[in-house]
């Protein structure tokens, strides 16, 4: 069994996408490949065999052409506030954490990580591991399981990734080596430069200088690839720089402080007739929006308060008075109702708060969590969907209201107003199926390209794999994974 770990000089250097591309490249060579991320911190989660893992690992599993499993991401931390988070181990909720808990307890998670690691490596010819953050954060080294702590515990060689697009890539790579413990630095067998724009030859001297100063071989310079934009992003940080997509029909999504599963909206971003706007805090919701979508969130009550502090509740009310359409997904659906109750203090102090009042439903937050893949149809027109649910809480009518969706098992989900303009449901990835997406877009006067999101992503993965085969020393990377010196 071979294994290699990609670590980065910082967050958002492109590790997740590179791992996905390499998974597809080696799968295309006929190898049985599996992705692995020991510890992930993200509110973008996916369902894997009844449990939760980071969305990026589900994408990487798709790149390997294998179903996702909870062993691919054994420790998932889902931030609920600036100082607290939900802990998920082996796909199941294992409690909550504050910052002090994290420092005290993370070394105890290594056993869970290694259990998953040993199971996963037994299934594969090659495991490609993704680090988290940066190994240069030496203040976090004690008890580390995300980067060098895992690398050394499992004896997995490392390739370090630097992002040239943000600048300072020579200093970031050389500086990483300078601050690492020598035993940690010895695990690094090479480096890759990611997100290059322009003529690669202009960086020949810089590339050589990194190799000279570190003693690590360069394994390639990866030019910026437009197709990578078709892959779902894992970290909400990308939303801070995301430009609105072009298109005649505006769909607005407010960026809640604990926004979750925002890749729900990727299929809309790629629709040629849609202008998808992710609206940042401090900015009013656009008055020309045909549809406003309230997204999922890891902290519904806190983010409902956040929404009101931005004045977005007033914008939404005005939008509805103008005849605009409104949809809530998961936590956004809960917000649209009359009340949200948290009797057991799941999200903080026990309390009940008023919702936005646009649907006659009431939500009670509960400790038990529904984590399930689901299929079904929209009741009004039979449009099919394929998605999943990840939520704590139960939402029921508090006055007569029509359900929105019928699930494959016969259950119903969601609610829709009598005029069809206001709706909500718990199903994520609702727009992935082209027929479901076309039904929603037709409602606001837009057509659809008819492309299934899974097909779009699959094509992008093949393009990324070809790109890496061209620009990365893939054979040498495999030799490193096999520990061939």
C-alpha beads as a LAMMPS data file, in Angstrom:
LAMMPS data file: protein, C-alpha beads

485 atoms
484 bonds

1 atom types
1 bond types

-500.0 500.0 xlo xhi
-500.0 500.0 ylo yhi
-500.0 500.0 zlo zhi

Masses

1 110.0

Atoms # bond

1 1 1 0.000 0.000 0.000
2 1 1 1.282 3.443 -0.961
3 1 1 0.380 6.763 0.629
4 1 1 1.311 10.423 0.304
5 1 1 0.070 13.483 2.182
6 1 1 -0.448 16.951 0.725
7 1 1 0.079 19.701 3.254
8 1 1 -0.082 23.421 2.534
9 1 1 1.811 26.509 3.554
10 1 1 -1.562 27.930 4.616
11 1 1 -5.303 27.515 4.293
12 1 1 -6.979 27.707 0.872
13 1 1 -3.803 26.957 -1.096
14 1 1 -5.768 24.406 -3.128
15 1 1 -5.015 21.170 -1.274
16 1 1 -8.563 19.819 -1.557
17 1 1 -8.709 20.365 -5.305
18 1 1 -5.212 18.935 -5.877
19 1 1 -6.065 15.822 -3.879
20 1 1 -9.271 15.406 -5.893
21 1 1 -7.392 15.792 -9.163
22 1 1 -4.676 13.345 -8.154
23 1 1 -7.292 10.845 -6.971
24 1 1 -8.896 10.953 -10.418
25 1 1 -5.520 10.849 -12.207
26 1 1 -4.403 7.706 -10.382
27 1 1 -7.876 6.143 -10.659
28 1 1 -7.652 6.734 -14.416
29 1 1 -4.375 4.776 -14.337
30 1 1 -6.241 1.808 -12.916
31 1 1 -5.213 2.106 -9.271
32 1 1 -7.642 1.657 -6.388
33 1 1 -7.396 5.051 -4.699
34 1 1 -8.903 6.422 -1.498
35 1 1 -8.858 9.978 -0.034
36 1 1 -8.208 10.656 3.646
37 1 1 -8.321 13.747 5.823
38 1 1 -7.584 13.039 9.499
39 1 1 -9.232 16.183 10.837
40 1 1 -11.423 18.663 9.060
41 1 1 -12.996 21.907 10.242
42 1 1 -15.923 22.785 8.033
43 1 1 -19.676 23.363 8.046
44 1 1 -19.893 22.007 4.511
45 1 1 -20.718 18.378 5.232
46 1 1 -21.854 15.422 3.154
47 1 1 -23.610 12.176 4.015
48 1 1 -21.468 9.055 3.932
49 1 1 -23.152 5.745 4.825
50 1 1 -25.346 7.356 7.471
51 1 1 -22.652 9.608 8.928
52 1 1 -21.117 13.007 8.186
53 1 1 -17.813 13.856 6.549
54 1 1 -16.358 17.008 5.050
55 1 1 -17.770 17.864 1.633
56 1 1 -14.287 17.871 0.131
57 1 1 -13.755 14.227 1.033
58 1 1 -17.063 13.300 -0.620
59 1 1 -15.820 15.063 -3.764
60 1 1 -12.493 13.230 -3.519
61 1 1 -14.337 9.918 -3.152
62 1 1 -16.219 10.770 -6.338
63 1 1 -12.859 11.428 -7.982
64 1 1 -11.803 7.914 -6.929
65 1 1 -15.088 6.560 -8.316
66 1 1 -16.000 5.069 -4.959
67 1 1 -18.789 5.836 -2.462
68 1 1 -17.768 8.081 0.452
69 1 1 -17.298 6.511 3.884
70 1 1 -16.861 8.026 7.325
71 1 1 -13.323 6.595 7.473
72 1 1 -12.286 9.149 4.851
73 1 1 -12.684 11.955 7.413
74 1 1 -12.737 10.475 10.932
75 1 1 -12.727 13.792 12.838
76 1 1 -14.978 16.627 11.660
77 1 1 -15.305 19.856 13.631
78 1 1 -18.290 22.056 12.734
79 1 1 -18.000 25.612 14.094
80 1 1 -21.161 26.905 15.793
81 1 1 -19.766 30.180 17.155
82 1 1 -16.457 32.029 17.377
83 1 1 -15.458 29.877 20.362
84 1 1 -17.574 26.702 20.117
85 1 1 -18.031 23.806 17.703
86 1 1 -19.761 20.478 17.265
87 1 1 -17.481 17.431 17.261
88 1 1 -18.192 14.576 14.837
89 1 1 -16.135 11.370 15.138
90 1 1 -16.506 8.495 12.689
91 1 1 -19.504 10.308 11.228
92 1 1 -21.485 10.662 14.467
93 1 1 -21.936 13.631 16.800
94 1 1 -19.629 13.156 19.804
95 1 1 -20.351 16.372 21.708
96 1 1 -19.448 20.033 21.625
97 1 1 -16.139 21.817 22.065
98 1 1 -14.855 25.169 23.148
99 1 1 -11.372 26.407 22.316
100 1 1 -9.962 24.995 25.551
101 1 1 -11.544 21.593 24.921
102 1 1 -9.900 21.467 21.510
103 1 1 -6.426 21.977 22.896
104 1 1 -6.942 19.492 25.719
105 1 1 -8.663 16.740 23.801
106 1 1 -7.310 16.673 20.259
107 1 1 -4.467 14.295 21.072
108 1 1 -7.091 11.759 22.250
109 1 1 -8.583 11.745 18.758
110 1 1 -5.465 10.231 17.204
111 1 1 -6.653 6.725 18.104
112 1 1 -9.898 7.298 16.166
113 1 1 -7.928 8.700 13.244
114 1 1 -5.585 5.705 13.121
115 1 1 -8.506 3.250 13.330
116 1 1 -9.970 4.775 10.189
117 1 1 -6.556 4.990 8.574
118 1 1 -5.808 1.294 8.988
119 1 1 -9.235 0.310 7.660
120 1 1 -8.921 2.600 4.655
121 1 1 -5.374 1.684 3.674
122 1 1 -6.362 -2.009 3.597
123 1 1 -8.818 -1.208 0.787
124 1 1 -6.506 0.650 -1.556
125 1 1 -3.396 0.609 -3.708
126 1 1 -2.899 4.280 -2.891
127 1 1 -4.236 6.662 -0.249
128 1 1 -3.867 10.398 -0.817
129 1 1 -4.055 12.322 2.442
130 1 1 -5.012 15.980 2.812
131 1 1 -3.646 18.069 5.644
132 1 1 -5.413 21.013 7.264
133 1 1 -4.240 24.584 7.647
134 1 1 -0.443 24.558 7.745
135 1 1 2.280 22.612 9.566
136 1 1 4.016 25.962 10.074
137 1 1 1.464 26.791 12.798
138 1 1 3.913 25.420 15.320
139 1 1 1.834 26.730 18.230
140 1 1 -0.649 23.969 17.335
141 1 1 1.941 21.201 16.957
142 1 1 1.469 19.591 20.376
143 1 1 -1.119 16.848 19.980
144 1 1 -1.521 17.607 16.278
145 1 1 -3.439 15.029 14.244
146 1 1 -4.078 17.106 11.109
147 1 1 -0.585 17.542 9.700
148 1 1 2.798 16.380 10.960
149 1 1 1.335 14.615 13.971
150 1 1 -0.518 12.289 11.653
151 1 1 2.295 12.072 9.093
152 1 1 4.755 10.836 11.670
153 1 1 2.291 8.575 13.519
154 1 1 1.348 6.817 10.270
155 1 1 4.754 7.251 8.576
156 1 1 3.276 8.972 5.524
157 1 1 5.601 11.154 3.397
158 1 1 4.541 14.723 2.698
159 1 1 4.470 16.982 -0.348
160 1 1 4.148 20.661 0.541
161 1 1 1.886 22.924 -1.546
162 1 1 2.468 26.648 -1.941
163 1 1 -0.013 29.122 -3.464
164 1 1 1.772 31.552 -5.785
165 1 1 -1.427 33.469 -6.560
166 1 1 -1.463 35.079 -3.113
167 1 1 2.214 36.079 -3.343
168 1 1 5.224 35.301 -1.165
169 1 1 5.413 31.675 -2.207
170 1 1 9.211 31.458 -1.867
171 1 1 9.094 32.774 1.685
172 1 1 6.112 30.572 2.584
173 1 1 7.820 27.364 1.489
174 1 1 11.300 28.199 2.750
175 1 1 9.845 29.681 5.940
176 1 1 7.821 26.550 6.605
177 1 1 10.977 24.485 6.608
178 1 1 12.708 27.039 8.829
179 1 1 10.133 26.815 11.626
180 1 1 9.502 23.063 11.535
181 1 1 11.062 20.642 13.955
182 1 1 13.825 18.809 12.002
183 1 1 12.032 15.470 12.391
184 1 1 8.859 17.016 10.938
185 1 1 10.751 18.685 8.106
186 1 1 12.343 15.332 7.246
187 1 1 8.882 13.983 6.349
188 1 1 8.637 16.433 3.424
189 1 1 9.858 14.885 0.155
190 1 1 9.015 17.621 -2.321
191 1 1 6.939 20.694 -3.118
192 1 1 4.324 21.828 -5.644
193 1 1 3.528 25.394 -6.700
194 1 1 -0.211 25.913 -7.224
195 1 1 -2.414 28.527 -8.962
196 1 1 0.191 29.997 -11.321
197 1 1 -0.965 32.624 -13.828
198 1 1 1.071 33.612 -16.859
199 1 1 4.283 32.252 -18.371
200 1 1 5.690 29.517 -16.106
201 1 1 9.217 30.198 -17.393
202 1 1 9.166 33.504 -15.542
203 1 1 9.327 31.548 -12.275
204 1 1 12.257 29.309 -13.215
205 1 1 14.673 31.157 -10.918
206 1 1 12.215 31.216 -7.998
207 1 1 11.498 27.510 -8.417
208 1 1 15.191 26.715 -8.390
209 1 1 15.765 28.918 -5.348
210 1 1 13.128 27.072 -3.324
211 1 1 14.772 23.755 -4.192
212 1 1 18.234 25.115 -3.341
213 1 1 17.210 26.609 -0.002
214 1 1 15.114 23.651 1.176
215 1 1 16.776 20.678 -0.474
216 1 1 13.326 19.489 -1.553
217 1 1 12.733 18.596 -5.206
218 1 1 10.127 20.551 -7.086
219 1 1 7.343 18.310 -8.401
220 1 1 5.633 20.837 -10.622
221 1 1 4.029 24.214 -11.135
222 1 1 0.275 23.975 -11.613
223 1 1 -1.245 26.727 -13.765
224 1 1 -4.600 28.149 -12.791
225 1 1 -7.356 25.951 -14.247
226 1 1 -10.757 27.503 -14.949
227 1 1 -12.445 24.086 -14.715
228 1 1 -11.599 23.988 -11.007
229 1 1 -14.327 26.604 -10.496
230 1 1 -16.859 23.919 -11.376
231 1 1 -15.858 21.907 -8.299
232 1 1 -17.569 22.603 -4.964
233 1 1 -15.534 24.683 -2.538
234 1 1 -15.213 23.473 1.041
235 1 1 -14.355 26.615 2.986
236 1 1 -16.631 29.626 3.325
237 1 1 -13.548 31.845 2.954
238 1 1 -13.936 31.519 -0.823
239 1 1 -17.257 33.330 -0.601
240 1 1 -15.472 36.471 0.517
241 1 1 -13.909 36.822 -2.946
242 1 1 -16.636 35.222 -5.075
243 1 1 -17.944 37.539 -7.764
244 1 1 -21.568 37.424 -8.843
245 1 1 -22.149 35.157 -11.813
246 1 1 -23.563 36.776 -14.978
247 1 1 -27.162 36.332 -16.041
248 1 1 -30.454 38.133 -16.547
249 1 1 -32.325 36.685 -13.539
250 1 1 -30.948 37.542 -10.075
251 1 1 -30.949 34.976 -7.265
252 1 1 -29.650 36.280 -3.935
253 1 1 -28.243 34.247 -1.040
254 1 1 -27.369 36.101 2.182
255 1 1 -24.019 34.997 3.625
256 1 1 -24.955 34.026 7.173
257 1 1 -22.184 34.021 9.752
258 1 1 -22.359 30.215 10.117
259 1 1 -23.431 29.418 6.571
260 1 1 -23.346 25.685 5.840
261 1 1 -23.518 23.543 2.720
262 1 1 -23.299 26.567 0.449
263 1 1 -22.371 24.273 -2.451
264 1 1 -26.152 23.770 -2.688
265 1 1 -26.060 26.793 -4.987
266 1 1 -23.228 25.769 -7.334
267 1 1 -25.649 24.487 -10.014
268 1 1 -27.322 27.904 -10.073
269 1 1 -23.970 29.639 -10.400
270 1 1 -23.335 27.784 -13.658
271 1 1 -26.718 28.534 -15.211
272 1 1 -26.176 31.018 -18.085
273 1 1 -29.451 32.831 -17.429
274 1 1 -28.851 33.288 -13.687
275 1 1 -26.975 35.985 -11.819
276 1 1 -26.214 34.344 -8.464
277 1 1 -25.258 36.882 -5.801
278 1 1 -23.792 35.761 -2.474
279 1 1 -24.604 38.849 -0.401
280 1 1 -21.993 39.707 2.267
281 1 1 -22.822 41.177 5.680
282 1 1 -23.426 44.907 5.669
283 1 1 -24.901 44.836 2.159
284 1 1 -28.644 44.991 1.425
285 1 1 -30.260 42.153 -0.466
286 1 1 -30.644 43.237 -4.107
287 1 1 -34.044 44.741 -4.862
288 1 1 -34.048 43.175 -8.341
289 1 1 -33.789 39.600 -7.030
290 1 1 -36.374 37.236 -8.477
291 1 1 -35.577 34.660 -5.785
292 1 1 -33.990 34.932 -2.348
293 1 1 -32.690 31.711 -0.822
294 1 1 -31.953 31.430 2.881
295 1 1 -29.147 28.860 3.159
296 1 1 -28.305 26.257 5.754
297 1 1 -26.503 27.270 8.925
298 1 1 -24.787 25.529 11.814
299 1 1 -26.499 27.835 14.342
300 1 1 -30.043 28.692 13.302
301 1 1 -31.048 30.954 16.196
302 1 1 -27.755 32.850 16.257
303 1 1 -27.817 33.331 12.504
304 1 1 -31.447 34.450 12.588
305 1 1 -30.324 37.184 14.989
306 1 1 -27.380 37.910 12.662
307 1 1 -29.783 38.172 9.702
308 1 1 -31.916 40.688 11.576
309 1 1 -28.888 42.748 12.584
310 1 1 -28.028 43.128 8.890
311 1 1 -31.552 44.374 8.179
312 1 1 -32.085 41.441 5.826
313 1 1 -35.418 40.587 7.478
314 1 1 -36.698 43.957 6.280
315 1 1 -35.293 43.347 2.784
316 1 1 -36.960 39.910 2.693
317 1 1 -40.317 41.321 3.780
318 1 1 -40.118 43.993 1.067
319 1 1 -39.129 41.358 -1.490
320 1 1 -42.186 39.271 -0.600
321 1 1 -44.483 42.341 -0.822
322 1 1 -43.117 42.978 -4.328
323 1 1 -44.118 39.454 -5.344
324 1 1 -40.662 37.886 -5.218
325 1 1 -40.035 34.199 -4.561
326 1 1 -38.462 32.986 -1.304
327 1 1 -36.934 29.604 -0.452
328 1 1 -35.346 28.352 2.759
329 1 1 -33.126 25.281 2.919
330 1 1 -32.508 23.453 6.217
331 1 1 -31.706 26.192 8.760
332 1 1 -33.088 28.722 6.304
333 1 1 -36.352 26.767 6.260
334 1 1 -36.456 26.859 10.060
335 1 1 -35.999 30.647 9.969
336 1 1 -38.979 31.115 7.643
337 1 1 -41.400 29.691 10.214
338 1 1 -43.317 31.203 13.090
339 1 1 -41.087 30.075 15.970
340 1 1 -37.844 28.226 16.706
341 1 1 -37.628 26.541 20.122
342 1 1 -34.461 25.222 21.737
343 1 1 -35.743 23.686 24.994
344 1 1 -32.604 21.637 25.654
345 1 1 -30.088 24.365 24.857
346 1 1 -28.718 22.639 21.745
347 1 1 -27.441 25.934 20.322
348 1 1 -26.914 27.803 23.586
349 1 1 -29.271 28.972 26.345
350 1 1 -32.690 27.276 26.279
351 1 1 -35.155 29.665 24.658
352 1 1 -37.806 30.207 22.015
353 1 1 -37.543 32.935 19.396
354 1 1 -39.838 34.298 16.744
355 1 1 -39.066 33.275 13.190
356 1 1 -39.525 35.455 10.139
357 1 1 -43.146 34.358 9.918
358 1 1 -43.352 33.676 6.179
359 1 1 -44.509 30.057 6.557
360 1 1 -46.954 28.640 9.168
361 1 1 -44.519 26.116 10.619
362 1 1 -42.739 25.793 13.967
363 1 1 -39.359 24.194 14.714
364 1 1 -38.130 22.468 17.844
365 1 1 -34.369 21.854 17.946
366 1 1 -33.437 18.414 19.271
367 1 1 -30.255 16.588 20.148
368 1 1 -30.915 13.745 17.710
369 1 1 -29.703 14.428 14.199
370 1 1 -31.145 13.250 10.900
371 1 1 -28.300 12.320 8.546
372 1 1 -29.564 10.554 5.440
373 1 1 -29.357 10.511 1.670
374 1 1 -32.765 11.042 0.115
375 1 1 -34.597 11.155 -3.197
376 1 1 -38.093 12.157 -4.158
377 1 1 -40.169 14.633 -6.117
378 1 1 -41.627 18.090 -5.819
379 1 1 -45.308 17.504 -5.146
380 1 1 -46.609 20.319 -7.362
381 1 1 -45.085 19.054 -10.617
382 1 1 -43.347 15.727 -9.958
383 1 1 -39.870 17.155 -10.603
384 1 1 -37.332 14.670 -9.161
385 1 1 -34.458 15.432 -6.794
386 1 1 -31.468 13.565 -5.360
387 1 1 -30.026 15.048 -2.181
388 1 1 -29.434 14.548 1.504
389 1 1 -30.505 15.794 4.917
390 1 1 -28.231 16.817 7.791
391 1 1 -30.150 18.602 10.528
392 1 1 -31.074 18.657 14.184
393 1 1 -34.668 19.542 14.828
394 1 1 -38.224 18.862 13.757
395 1 1 -40.414 21.284 11.839
396 1 1 -44.209 20.866 11.856
397 1 1 -47.168 22.949 10.645
398 1 1 -48.786 25.304 13.149
399 1 1 -51.598 26.059 10.661
400 1 1 -52.770 24.316 7.488
401 1 1 -50.019 24.354 4.847
402 1 1 -49.123 22.251 1.825
403 1 1 -45.929 20.144 1.938
404 1 1 -43.281 20.877 -0.690
405 1 1 -41.643 17.504 -1.319
406 1 1 -42.554 13.823 -1.260
407 1 1 -39.645 11.571 -0.335
408 1 1 -39.073 8.177 -1.919
409 1 1 -40.112 6.424 1.311
410 1 1 -43.502 8.160 1.214
411 1 1 -42.753 10.793 3.848
412 1 1 -43.307 14.458 3.111
413 1 1 -40.950 17.352 3.729
414 1 1 -41.117 21.097 3.707
415 1 1 -43.897 23.580 3.192
416 1 1 -45.096 25.887 0.421
417 1 1 -47.444 28.853 0.442
418 1 1 -50.753 28.672 -1.404
419 1 1 -49.481 30.948 -4.173
420 1 1 -46.284 28.885 -4.532
421 1 1 -43.955 31.858 -3.996
422 1 1 -42.632 30.948 -0.515
423 1 1 -41.251 27.514 0.311
424 1 1 -38.822 25.677 2.522
425 1 1 -37.429 22.173 3.012
426 1 1 -34.631 20.202 4.669
427 1 1 -33.148 18.706 1.486
428 1 1 -29.644 19.802 0.491
429 1 1 -28.409 19.625 -3.123
430 1 1 -31.961 20.300 -4.272
431 1 1 -30.769 21.949 -7.500
432 1 1 -28.356 19.202 -8.580
433 1 1 -30.997 17.320 -10.591
434 1 1 -31.585 19.216 -13.859
435 1 1 -35.363 18.642 -13.850
436 1 1 -35.743 19.967 -10.298
437 1 1 -33.558 22.974 -11.055
438 1 1 -35.464 23.686 -14.284
439 1 1 -38.752 23.675 -12.361
440 1 1 -37.524 26.303 -9.896
441 1 1 -35.996 28.453 -12.627
442 1 1 -39.135 28.299 -14.768
443 1 1 -41.045 29.645 -11.780
444 1 1 -38.959 32.843 -11.875
445 1 1 -38.905 33.156 -15.651
446 1 1 -35.546 31.599 -16.489
447 1 1 -34.537 28.613 -18.565
448 1 1 -32.009 25.934 -17.617
449 1 1 -29.015 24.365 -19.329
450 1 1 -30.295 20.898 -18.336
451 1 1 -26.900 19.695 -17.083
452 1 1 -26.813 17.360 -14.091
453 1 1 -24.439 18.762 -11.483
454 1 1 -22.808 15.351 -10.972
455 1 1 -21.977 15.195 -14.685
456 1 1 -20.556 18.717 -14.614
457 1 1 -18.330 17.881 -11.653
458 1 1 -17.249 14.558 -13.147
459 1 1 -16.105 16.252 -16.347
460 1 1 -14.238 18.883 -14.342
461 1 1 -12.441 16.139 -12.383
462 1 1 -11.259 14.523 -15.611
463 1 1 -10.030 17.886 -16.897
464 1 1 -8.222 18.493 -13.614
465 1 1 -6.621 15.037 -13.735
466 1 1 -5.346 15.677 -17.264
467 1 1 -4.061 19.075 -16.163
468 1 1 -2.073 17.554 -13.286
469 1 1 -0.708 14.759 -15.479
470 1 1 0.714 17.532 -17.693
471 1 1 2.126 19.837 -15.034
472 1 1 3.026 17.616 -12.060
473 1 1 5.651 14.863 -11.909
474 1 1 2.955 12.294 -11.185
475 1 1 5.266 9.278 -11.567
476 1 1 7.690 10.787 -9.093
477 1 1 4.820 11.527 -6.715
478 1 1 3.790 7.882 -6.886
479 1 1 7.391 6.835 -6.163
480 1 1 7.336 9.059 -3.070
481 1 1 4.057 7.438 -2.021
482 1 1 5.692 4.036 -2.396
483 1 1 8.676 5.289 -0.408
484 1 1 11.008 4.668 -3.328
485 1 1 14.005 6.910 -2.717

Bonds

1 1 1 2
2 1 2 3
3 1 3 4
4 1 4 5
5 1 5 6
6 1 6 7
7 1 7 8
8 1 8 9
9 1 9 10
10 1 10 11
11 1 11 12
12 1 12 13
13 1 13 14
14 1 14 15
15 1 15 16
16 1 16 17
17 1 17 18
18 1 18 19
19 1 19 20
20 1 20 21
21 1 21 22
22 1 22 23
23 1 23 24
24 1 24 25
25 1 25 26
26 1 26 27
27 1 27 28
28 1 28 29
29 1 29 30
30 1 30 31
31 1 31 32
32 1 32 33
33 1 33 34
34 1 34 35
35 1 35 36
36 1 36 37
37 1 37 38
38 1 38 39
39 1 39 40
40 1 40 41
41 1 41 42
42 1 42 43
43 1 43 44
44 1 44 45
45 1 45 46
46 1 46 47
47 1 47 48
48 1 48 49
49 1 49 50
50 1 50 51
51 1 51 52
52 1 52 53
53 1 53 54
54 1 54 55
55 1 55 56
56 1 56 57
57 1 57 58
58 1 58 59
59 1 59 60
60 1 60 61
61 1 61 62
62 1 62 63
63 1 63 64
64 1 64 65
65 1 65 66
66 1 66 67
67 1 67 68
68 1 68 69
69 1 69 70
70 1 70 71
71 1 71 72
72 1 72 73
73 1 73 74
74 1 74 75
75 1 75 76
76 1 76 77
77 1 77 78
78 1 78 79
79 1 79 80
80 1 80 81
81 1 81 82
82 1 82 83
83 1 83 84
84 1 84 85
85 1 85 86
86 1 86 87
87 1 87 88
88 1 88 89
89 1 89 90
90 1 90 91
91 1 91 92
92 1 92 93
93 1 93 94
94 1 94 95
95 1 95 96
96 1 96 97
97 1 97 98
98 1 98 99
99 1 99 100
100 1 100 101
101 1 101 102
102 1 102 103
103 1 103 104
104 1 104 105
105 1 105 106
106 1 106 107
107 1 107 108
108 1 108 109
109 1 109 110
110 1 110 111
111 1 111 112
112 1 112 113
113 1 113 114
114 1 114 115
115 1 115 116
116 1 116 117
117 1 117 118
118 1 118 119
119 1 119 120
120 1 120 121
121 1 121 122
122 1 122 123
123 1 123 124
124 1 124 125
125 1 125 126
126 1 126 127
127 1 127 128
128 1 128 129
129 1 129 130
130 1 130 131
131 1 131 132
132 1 132 133
133 1 133 134
134 1 134 135
135 1 135 136
136 1 136 137
137 1 137 138
138 1 138 139
139 1 139 140
140 1 140 141
141 1 141 142
142 1 142 143
143 1 143 144
144 1 144 145
145 1 145 146
146 1 146 147
147 1 147 148
148 1 148 149
149 1 149 150
150 1 150 151
151 1 151 152
152 1 152 153
153 1 153 154
154 1 154 155
155 1 155 156
156 1 156 157
157 1 157 158
158 1 158 159
159 1 159 160
160 1 160 161
161 1 161 162
162 1 162 163
163 1 163 164
164 1 164 165
165 1 165 166
166 1 166 167
167 1 167 168
168 1 168 169
169 1 169 170
170 1 170 171
171 1 171 172
172 1 172 173
173 1 173 174
174 1 174 175
175 1 175 176
176 1 176 177
177 1 177 178
178 1 178 179
179 1 179 180
180 1 180 181
181 1 181 182
182 1 182 183
183 1 183 184
184 1 184 185
185 1 185 186
186 1 186 187
187 1 187 188
188 1 188 189
189 1 189 190
190 1 190 191
191 1 191 192
192 1 192 193
193 1 193 194
194 1 194 195
195 1 195 196
196 1 196 197
197 1 197 198
198 1 198 199
199 1 199 200
200 1 200 201
201 1 201 202
202 1 202 203
203 1 203 204
204 1 204 205
205 1 205 206
206 1 206 207
207 1 207 208
208 1 208 209
209 1 209 210
210 1 210 211
211 1 211 212
212 1 212 213
213 1 213 214
214 1 214 215
215 1 215 216
216 1 216 217
217 1 217 218
218 1 218 219
219 1 219 220
220 1 220 221
221 1 221 222
222 1 222 223
223 1 223 224
224 1 224 225
225 1 225 226
226 1 226 227
227 1 227 228
228 1 228 229
229 1 229 230
230 1 230 231
231 1 231 232
232 1 232 233
233 1 233 234
234 1 234 235
235 1 235 236
236 1 236 237
237 1 237 238
238 1 238 239
239 1 239 240
240 1 240 241
241 1 241 242
242 1 242 243
243 1 243 244
244 1 244 245
245 1 245 246
246 1 246 247
247 1 247 248
248 1 248 249
249 1 249 250
250 1 250 251
251 1 251 252
252 1 252 253
253 1 253 254
254 1 254 255
255 1 255 256
256 1 256 257
257 1 257 258
258 1 258 259
259 1 259 260
260 1 260 261
261 1 261 262
262 1 262 263
263 1 263 264
264 1 264 265
265 1 265 266
266 1 266 267
267 1 267 268
268 1 268 269
269 1 269 270
270 1 270 271
271 1 271 272
272 1 272 273
273 1 273 274
274 1 274 275
275 1 275 276
276 1 276 277
277 1 277 278
278 1 278 279
279 1 279 280
280 1 280 281
281 1 281 282
282 1 282 283
283 1 283 284
284 1 284 285
285 1 285 286
286 1 286 287
287 1 287 288
288 1 288 289
289 1 289 290
290 1 290 291
291 1 291 292
292 1 292 293
293 1 293 294
294 1 294 295
295 1 295 296
296 1 296 297
297 1 297 298
298 1 298 299
299 1 299 300
300 1 300 301
301 1 301 302
302 1 302 303
303 1 303 304
304 1 304 305
305 1 305 306
306 1 306 307
307 1 307 308
308 1 308 309
309 1 309 310
310 1 310 311
311 1 311 312
312 1 312 313
313 1 313 314
314 1 314 315
315 1 315 316
316 1 316 317
317 1 317 318
318 1 318 319
319 1 319 320
320 1 320 321
321 1 321 322
322 1 322 323
323 1 323 324
324 1 324 325
325 1 325 326
326 1 326 327
327 1 327 328
328 1 328 329
329 1 329 330
330 1 330 331
331 1 331 332
332 1 332 333
333 1 333 334
334 1 334 335
335 1 335 336
336 1 336 337
337 1 337 338
338 1 338 339
339 1 339 340
340 1 340 341
341 1 341 342
342 1 342 343
343 1 343 344
344 1 344 345
345 1 345 346
346 1 346 347
347 1 347 348
348 1 348 349
349 1 349 350
350 1 350 351
351 1 351 352
352 1 352 353
353 1 353 354
354 1 354 355
355 1 355 356
356 1 356 357
357 1 357 358
358 1 358 359
359 1 359 360
360 1 360 361
361 1 361 362
362 1 362 363
363 1 363 364
364 1 364 365
365 1 365 366
366 1 366 367
367 1 367 368
368 1 368 369
369 1 369 370
370 1 370 371
371 1 371 372
372 1 372 373
373 1 373 374
374 1 374 375
375 1 375 376
376 1 376 377
377 1 377 378
378 1 378 379
379 1 379 380
380 1 380 381
381 1 381 382
382 1 382 383
383 1 383 384
384 1 384 385
385 1 385 386
386 1 386 387
387 1 387 388
388 1 388 389
389 1 389 390
390 1 390 391
391 1 391 392
392 1 392 393
393 1 393 394
394 1 394 395
395 1 395 396
396 1 396 397
397 1 397 398
398 1 398 399
399 1 399 400
400 1 400 401
401 1 401 402
402 1 402 403
403 1 403 404
404 1 404 405
405 1 405 406
406 1 406 407
407 1 407 408
408 1 408 409
409 1 409 410
410 1 410 411
411 1 411 412
412 1 412 413
413 1 413 414
414 1 414 415
415 1 415 416
416 1 416 417
417 1 417 418
418 1 418 419
419 1 419 420
420 1 420 421
421 1 421 422
422 1 422 423
423 1 423 424
424 1 424 425
425 1 425 426
426 1 426 427
427 1 427 428
428 1 428 429
429 1 429 430
430 1 430 431
431 1 431 432
432 1 432 433
433 1 433 434
434 1 434 435
435 1 435 436
436 1 436 437
437 1 437 438
438 1 438 439
439 1 439 440
440 1 440 441
441 1 441 442
442 1 442 443
443 1 443 444
444 1 444 445
445 1 445 446
446 1 446 447
447 1 447 448
448 1 448 449
449 1 449 450
450 1 450 451
451 1 451 452
452 1 452 453
453 1 453 454
454 1 454 455
455 1 455 456
456 1 456 457
457 1 457 458
458 1 458 459
459 1 459 460
460 1 460 461
461 1 461 462
462 1 462 463
463 1 463 464
464 1 464 465
465 1 465 466
466 1 466 467
467 1 467 468
468 1 468 469
469 1 469 470
470 1 470 471
471 1 471 472
472 1 472 473
473 1 473 474
474 1 474 475
475 1 475 476
476 1 476 477
477 1 477 478
478 1 478 479
479 1 479 480
480 1 480 481
481 1 481 482
482 1 482 483
483 1 483 484
484 1 484 485
